[in-house]
Amino acid sequence: IETIFLYPWAVSFEALGLFGFVEMVLFIVTVFIAYTYVWRRGGLNWD
């Protein structure tokens, strides 16, 4: 689901400038931290 937000950002990358880049990096880092947390807690195990 989170990857849906990457497409509009990629399309308008040049218009957003540095602010848009920093904003998207923060978003990706937040998603990565959340994914890592869930993974380490065992939430992604299908057993």
Secondary structure as a PSIPRED ss2 file (coil, helix, strand):
# PSIPRED VFORMAT (PSIPRED V4.0)

   1 I C   1.000  0.000  0.000
   2 E H   0.000  1.000  0.000
   3 T H   0.000  1.000  0.000
   4 I H   0.000  1.000  0.000
   5 F H   0.000  1.000  0.000
   6 L H   0.000  1.000  0.000
   7 Y H   0.000  1.000  0.000
   8 P H   0.000  1.000  0.000
   9 W H   0.000  1.000  0.000
  10 A H   0.000  1.000  0.000
  11 V H   0.000  1.000  0.000
  12 S C   1.000  0.000  0.000
  13 F H   0.000  1.000  0.000
  14 E H   0.000  1.000  0.000
  15 A H   0.000  1.000  0.000
  16 L H   0.000  1.000  0.000
  17 G H   0.000  1.000  0.000
  18 L H   0.000  1.000  0.000
  19 F H   0.000  1.000  0.000
  20 G H   0.000  1.000  0.000
  21 F H   0.000  1.000  0.000
  22 V H   0.000  1.000  0.000
  23 E H   0.000  1.000  0.000
  24 M H   0.000  1.000  0.000
  25 V H   0.000  1.000  0.000
  26 L H   0.000  1.000  0.000
  27 F H   0.000  1.000  0.000
  28 I H   0.000  1.000  0.000
  29 V H   0.000  1.000  0.000
  30 T H   0.000  1.000  0.000
  31 V H   0.000  1.000  0.000
  32 F H   0.000  1.000  0.000
  33 I H   0.000  1.000  0.000
  34 A H   0.000  1.000  0.000
  35 Y H   0.000  1.000  0.000
  36 T H   0.000  1.000  0.000
  37 Y H   0.000  1.000  0.000
  38 V H   0.000  1.000  0.000
  39 W H   0.000  1.000  0.000
  40 R H   0.000  1.000  0.000
  41 R C   1.000  0.000  0.000
  42 G C   1.000  0.000  0.000
  43 G C   1.000  0.000  0.000
  44 L C   1.000  0.000  0.000
  45 N C   1.000  0.000  0.000
  46 W C   1.000  0.000  0.000
  47 D C   1.000  0.000  0.000
